């Protein structure tokens, strides 16, 4: 059954769900499956499992997606898809609607599980365990039973992976709990035992799932291999860098698993990086596809959630485009831009030190009109809008698009500069759906399609959950962490990603990363030296850079910082564009005026008020989110307790055998 149909029938199948809000095991009185009578015939097995697909393969959501949560248990913003908005919960994006309290240091232990702390929830896992405790009631052959059990074990591994990232150690449950279950009072399972159990689930799934390359049918071996590789990279690096666990001697075991599982994926000729030879911006287009991966020629997809736009759709484009001028406005920061290399494969600063950097000749600096985005890694202008540039096809781009009329292109619309504001809304002209807190507007996942936007909530934009590029990055990082990385590895991974992005290796041979040409980056090295308690070799620094650039605005950054023990990177100041006199002149309240120098019609924001809706630092760079509590002059705080979320106080009261995570509010003992 296709995933798009699974999500529909799953609404019927989940009769075993419990409502799990303030109370751990608040039973649904309509639960009819306590006696196991649901599983009578073989067809009942996939029907039940269909409901798990809907819960775990979230994609861009379904129907209205105004309230969303990250699949790792991170609180989502009140807007759109968890894929497109989850990086708001990181240092990759600022958010006008309010940076999460856990980033600002204002969050404390909640009394009960809620949408602001949803990592301690068990309703989905109960549904998985119910299946695993009853599926053998169906009278069919062992191979069939194992195949369906493998799907459930895949989701069980995924569920516990999410919990481990967020909370750390949690109880391992094998029964579908009821209000009188003794297991409700179980202590937290030690990490080694918990992870071994997760690995068992992965191994069972890989052994018994079907071997195929479908990306939007039922889960298969490659999906399980991929998720195991992702999990093992997390666990291996977490054990390596969080030395206080006392598990560093086992870190390499998981890194080897990550290496081997990802190697199987990238060695499979059925998977290829998406490339449309008719355009030069395949990286951007990959996230703007609207059909099934087969129909779109998308062989990069390993697990995709697809939508048919009739009985199954979403409203991602509505929030990503239309509401970006109000409380959902996002922005990239200069710290993000400075991570992108120049097109010669070297950083923007190639020598010197803080206050006296040697500038890459290709870097134009911050004094022009977004010219700091010129001559850079081609993914930069396929991820962040360059006003007046050519980030997509030369005619349709987010800076030259009027959603009110549907007009596109420089000739029809002119250049639309992003609105600048620290406010969470405002009475701006309806046509200016182009706001940002920093002056750098994200455009990855943006389609520029009036029909898709107006289809709300029946949008068809495909959601990529697992893709080949990530498998390549997992492999490269694991090999580097194991001190095994070779030039062949780099050509199989990093350099393939750069080539797809548009790097010209013929013009700039050193843009092809090799072990003998790892560039120096005094800016990033200085940040690492200040913020981390370990050194980062140059090749690993470049692989981490590549991961941030390739996977940005896909929801990976927070987890990466946690596993690298790099939370202090949150304290790198948040800054936006440099407001030179030339830029300030753009924002004088004019709309639809022809520039007398260029002859091009330009549309700018309503007049900015320096010191009010736009605040600058001493060098003239925008300080975003300046009025939000906990942010000091654009700088977020950090506390090491945040490597784990707290357990809600009510759960500690209900189960006296639970121990709170260090540093968080506890109950009297």
N, C-alpha and C positions, 0 to 999 in steps of 0.2 A: 504494500500500500504506500502511495506517495506521502511524503511528510505533510504536504498541504492538506491532504485528506485526513491524515492521522490527527492533525490538530483540531479538525472539526469533530471527528467522532470521539476524540478524547474527552470532550465535554460530557458525553454520555457515559463513557467508560469509568470515570472516576467516582463511582459510587462508594468507594472506600475512603474517600478523603475525610479528614477531620478538620474542624476549625481550630486553628492554633494561634490564638492571639495572646491575651494576657496569661492564659493558663496553658501549661505544657500540653496536657492531654484532655482538653475540653472536647468531649465526644460529640459527633454529629448524630442526633437521634435517628436520622434516616439511614444509618449504616445498616445494611441488610446482609453483610457478608461475614459476620462474626462466626457463623456456623460453617463457612467454607462452601456453601451451596452454589456460589457463583461459577466455580470451575467445574463444568460438566462435560463439555466437548472441546476439542482442540481449538475451534474458532474463538473460544472464550479467552484463550491465552493472548493472542495478539490484540484482541479488542481491549482487554484490560491494560496492556502495555501501552496502547495508543495514548492513554492519558498521561503517562510518564513523559512521552515526547513533548507534549504541550508544556509541561512544567519545567523541563530542563533545557530544551532547545528553544530558548526564548526569542532569539533573532531580534527583529525590530518591534517585537510585541505583536499584539493582535487588537484590531479595532482601535479604540482610543488608548493612547499610551501616555497620558498626561502624568501619571505617577509611575515611576519605574525604579527598580533597584538593581544594583550591580549583581552579576551572577556569582561574585565572590562574597556576597553578604555586605558589600559596601552600600551605604545609603545612596540611592540615586537622587537626581534632581527632579523637580516637578516639570519634566519636559521630555517628550520624545523617547527615542530608542535608547536602551541601556548601552548599546554599542557606541552610538554617536556621542552620548553625553557622559559616559562613565569617566572620561579623563578630567572632567570637572573635579573629580575626587583625586587630584594629583597636582603636581607642579607643571603639568602640560597646558593647563587652561585656567583662566580666571572666569568667574561667573557672576554676572550682575545680580542674579536672583539671590545671592548670598552664598559665600564659600562655606562649606560644611563645617559645623562646629568642631568636628574631630580634627580638621586641618587647622582651625584657628585656636585650638586648645580650650574651647569653652564647653566642650562636651564632657559629661561625667557619667558615672554608672547609672543606667536607667533602672527604674523600678521594675519594669516589665518589658518583655519583648514587644517591639513596635516597628513601624516602618522606618524609624530612625536607628534601630538596632536589630536588624532582622537576621543576624547570623546564628542566633540560638533558636532555631525553629526546626520542627521535627515532623511536620505533617507529610511532606513529600517522602521522607525516609520511611515513615510508617507505611505508606502505600507501596513502596518498594519491598519492604520486609513482608508485608501481607502476601504479596505475590510469591516470594521465595519460600514462604511457609505453607503455601497451598497449591502451587502449580502442579505438583505430582498427583493431585487428586484426579487429573485428567488421564484417561486411559489411552495412551498413545506410546509410540516408540521412544526409546531413550535418546536418540539423536535429536528428535524434535523437541523433547523436553529440555535438553541441554541448550539448544539454540535459543529458545525463548528465555530460559534462565540467564543466559549470557547477556541478553539485553538488560535484564533487571540488574545484574551485577555491574554492568557498565554504568548505569545510572547511580547505583549505590556508591561506586568508587568516586564518581563525579560529586555526589552529595558530600561525602566525607572530605574530599579534596577542598571543597568550598569551606567547610567548617574548620579544617586544619589551617588554612590560610588566615582565616579571620580570628579564630578564638584560640587555636593551638589544640591542646589535648581536650578531647570530649569523650563521653561514654560510647563504647561500641555496642550497638544493639543488633541482635539477630532475630528478635521476635517483633511482631506487630503489637505494640504496647497497648494495654488497656488500663483503665483507671486503678485496677487492683494489681497490676504487674509489679513484681518485686524489683524488676530492672529499673523502675522509675527512680530508685534510690541508689543506683550504681554510681561509683566514683568515676572521675575522669580516667580514661584508659591511658597508660603511659605511652609516650610518643612512639617508641620503638614498636611496641605491640600494635598500636593503632595503625601505623604506617604499614607494617607487615600485613595487616588485615586488608588494607586498601590495595596493596600489591596483589594479594590473593584474588581479589575481585577482578582486577585488570587481567590477571593471567587466565582466569576462567573465561572471561569474555573473549580474549584473543584466541583461546583454544577452540571455542565452540561457535563463534559468530561466523557468518558467511564470508567467504573471500571474494570480494568484488570491489569495484572502484566507484560505485554509485555515491553521489554526494547528497542526495535528497530523498532516498528511499529509507529503508530500515537501517539501523546501525550495523556496521560491518567491522571486520578485523582491522582495517586501516584506520577507522575512526577510533577504535580502542587503542591501537598502537600510538596514534597521535596523542590522545589524551594522556596515555601513560608516559609518553616522552615529555609532555608539558609538566606533568606532575613530578616526574623524577628530576627534571631540571630545577624545579622549585625546591624540592626536598634536599637535593644534593648541595645546592648553593646555600640554602638556609643552614644546613648543618655545618658547612664549611665556614661561613662568616659569623654565625652566632655561636661563638666558641664556648659560651657559658653553658650550652646544652651538654657539653662533654661528648659529642657525637662526631667530631671532625674526622675520626679515623674511619667512619663508615660513609662519609660524603661521596667518595669516589665510586662506591658501589652504585649509587643512584645516578651519578653522572654518566657512568658506563651504560646504564639502562637507557638514559635519555639519548645518548649517542647512538646506541644500537637501534632503538625504536625509530628515531628520526631518520636514520640511514635507510631503513627499509622503505620509508615514505619517499624520500628524495631519489632513491634508486629505482623507484617504480616508474617506468616510462609512460604510464597512463596519466601521470600528473606532470603538468608543465605550468610555468609562470604564464599568466594571462598576457597576451600581446596582440593588439589590433594593429596590423601593419598599415592601416589606412590613416592612422593618426599618430602623433608623437607623444601622446599623453595617456598611455595605457594604464599607468598606475592610478590616475584619477578615475578613468572610466571603469576600472574593475569594481569600484564601489558604487557605480551609478547604473549597473545592469538591472534589468527588470524582468527577465524571463528565467526559465530554468537554466542551470549551468550548461546543460546539453545544448539548448537552443542558442545560448549566447557564445558557445565555443569556449566556455570558461573551464579549462582543465586544472585550474589552480585550486578550485573548491574541493575540499575534503569532506566538510560538513556544511551544508547551506540550508537555511530555511527559506523556502520559496512561497510566494503568494500568488493567487490567481486573480485577485482584484474583484471578485464577485462575492463569493461567500467567505472569503478569507483575505483580509487586507490589513493595512495599518495607516498611521498618519504621520510617519516619520518626516516626510518632506514639509508638512505643514509646520511642524515645530522647528525643523532645522532651517527653514527659509523664512517663513512668514512671521514667526514669533521671535526671531532673533533680534528684533528691534525693540523688544521690551524686556521683561524680567528674565528671559531665557538667554540674553545676549552673552556670548562667550568671547574670549579673546586669547590669543597666544601672547607670550611675553618675549622680551629680547633674549632671555636665557634659553628659550626654545630655539629661536632663530640662530643663535650663536652656536648651537650644536650642529647645524647643517654645514657641511663642507662647501668650499668653492668648487667650481667645475673642474679644477685641476687636481682634486682629491686632497687638498690641504685645507686646514681650518682658516678662519678669517685672520687669526693671529698666528704667525709662524715662528716667532722668536721673541726675545726680551722677557719682561716680567710685568707684573701689575703696575700700572701707571706709566709704563714705557714699553708697550708691546711693539713688535715689528709687524706691520700690517701686510697681509697678502695683497699684492698689487691688483688682484682681481676684485677685491672687496672695496666697494665705493663709499663705505661709511654711512652714517646716519643723518647727514645734513641735507640730503636731497628729498625728493618725493618718493619714498619707499624704494629708493635705489639700492638700499642695502640688500634687497632681494635679487638683484641682478647678478649674473655670473655665478650662480650657486648650484648646489645639488638640484637637479631638475624636479625632484619631489617637493621642494619647498613651494614652488609656484603651482603645484598640483594639490597642495594641502592648505596653503594660506593664500588668500586673494592678494594679488599684486595690482592695486588700482591702476588702470591704464595699461596693464601688461597683457600677456598672452598666456594665461594659465591653463586654458583648455584647448580650444580649437582655433583660436584667432578671431572668432566671431561671437560665440556664446560664452560669456563668462560672468561670474557672480558680480563683478564690478561694472558690468555693462548689461544689466538686466532689470527691467521694470516689471515686477510681478503684478502691478495693478493693471497694466495694459497687455502684458505678455510680450512687449517689444524687447528685442535683443540686439546686441551688437553695437559697435562704436558709432555706426552711421545713424541708427535709429534712436539710440538712447543717450549716447555719449558716455563719459566716465562718471560713475557714481562713486564718490569717496565714502568710506564708512563713517557712520555717525560715531561720535565719541562721547561717552557718558559714564559716570559712576552710578547713575540713577538706575532704579529697577523698572522704570517705565517712563512714560511721558507722552505728551500730546504732540508727537512728531508727525510730519506728513506721511500719509498712508503709503506712499510709493517708496519710502526709504526703508525697506526691509533689509537693512545692511548695517546693523549696529554692532559695536564691540566695545569692551571695556578698555582695550589697549591700543586700538588702531590696527591690529592684525586680526583679520576676520578669517576664521576657519572655513574652508570650502570643501574639504574632503567629505564625502557622502552627499554633497549637494548635486542635484541632477540638472537644475535649470529647465524643468519641464512643467509647463502650466497644467497639463492634464494630470500629471502625477500629484501635484500639489492640490488641485481641486478634487481629486478622487477621494480625499479624506472622508471617512477612514478606510478606504478601500485601495490604498496604495499598493503597488506591486514590487517596489524596490527590493531586490534580493538581499538577504542578510547572510554574510559570511561568518560562520562560527569557527571553523578550522580551515586554514589555507596553507598551501605549500610554502609560501614565504616564511611563515612562522616555523615550520619544520626545518627549513634551511638555517634559520637563526638559532634554533635549539641545537642543531648539530654543531654549528660553528662554535657556539659558546661552550658546549660540553667538551669539545675537542680542545679548546683553549684552556679551560679549567683543568683538564687532565694533562696539560702540557704535551699534547699530541698534535696540535694544529700544524698543517702543512700548506704549502702554496696550492696544492691540488684541492685541499679542503676549501680554501678561500675562493678558488675559481668555481667550485661547485655551489657556493652559497653566496657570500657577500658580493662577489663580482657579477654573478648572474642577476642579483637584485639591482645593482647599480646600472648594469647594461639595460635591463628592462626600463629603469627609470629614465634613461636618456643620456647617461654619461657617454662622452665621446673618447674612447680609449685610444683611437688613432691620433687625435689631436693632443690629448693629455695622457700619455702612457702611464704616468704615476697615479692616475685616478683608479687604476686597477690595483687594488690592495695586494701587496705581497709582503712576505716576512722581512725582506731587505729594504722596503721603502715605507715602513710605518711612519706616518708624519708626526712631527712634534706638535704639541698643542699646549703651550704654556698656560693658557687661560684655564682649560679644563683640568690640567694636571694640578694647578694651584688650588682649584676648588676641591678636587679629590683629596689633596694633601691636608687641607684645612678641615674637611667635613668627615672624612672616613678614618677609621682606626687601623687601616691596612693599606698597603700599596697596590696599585692597579697597573700591571704591565701595559705597555703601549698597545699591543695587539688586542688585549682584552678590552682596553678603553675603546678601541675602534669598533669592536664587535658590539659593545654596549651602546655606542653611538648609533650604529646601524640599526639596532633593535628599536631604539627610541624613535628614529626617523621613519623607519618602515612601518612600525606598528602604532604610530601616534594616532590618537583619536579612535582607538579600538578597545580601550579599557585595560591595558596591560601595565601602565606605568606604576601605579600604586603597588601592585603585587611585586613588581621588579625591585622597587626600592626596599620593600620589606625583606625580600629574600637576600638581597645584597647587603643587608644591614646598613642601608644608606639613607635612613630617615632624615638625617641632618641636611640632606640636599634640599629639603623643603625650606630651609632658612636662607637659601640664595634669594636675594630680593626680587620681588615681582616688579617688572618695569614694562612699559609699553613704548610706543613710537616716540622719537625725539621731536618735540614740537618747535621746529625752527620758525623763523618769521615767515618763511615761504608757506609752511603748512598752516600756521595760524591764519594767514591771509585767505586760505581756502575756506575756513570756517567762519565766515562773516554773515551767515544767514542767507546767502544767495542760493538760488535754485534755478537750474536750467539756463545758465548763462554761457555764452561762447567765450572761450579764452582768446583774448585778442592776439596772443602770441602764437598759439597752435591752431586756432580756428576750430577747435573741437569743443562741442558743448560739454560742460561740466556741471555736475550736481553735487553739492556739498551738504553737510549737515546744517541744521539750524545753528545759529551762532553759539559758539562755546563760551563759557564763562570761566576763565582761568581762576583757579582757587576755589571754584564752586563745583560745577559738574565735571571739570577737568582739573586735576591737581598735578603739578610737576615737581620733580626733584630739582636739586641745585644745578644739574647739568641739562635740564630741560626735558627729561624723559617723563612720560606719564606714570604716575603711581596709581595703579588700579585698586579698586575695592578699599579706598583709603578710609572710609567711614565705618567699616565693619569691625566689630569688637574682636579683639585678639590679634589684629594685624597691626604691627607697629611700622609705620612708614613703608608699607608695602612688603613687609617681611613676616612670614609665618613663623610661629614657634615650633619647637619640637621637644618631645619628652619620650624617652625610650620605652615607657610603659605602652606606648601606642603601637609597638610591634605586635601586640595582641589587643583584641577588643575585650571589654569586660563582660562577665556573665551577669545578666539582669538580677537584681537583688531578690526578686520574688522567686527565681529559680533556686537561689541559695537557701532561701527560707523553706521551700518545699522539699529540698533534698539536702540535708545537713552533711552529706558525704562529698559534696562539691566544694572545691577550693577556688577562690577568686584568683584571677590573674594578677600578678604583682603590680602594685602602684594604684590599683583601682579601688574605689569605695567598696567596703565589705560590710557584712552584717556582724553584730556582736556574737562572739563565739563563747 
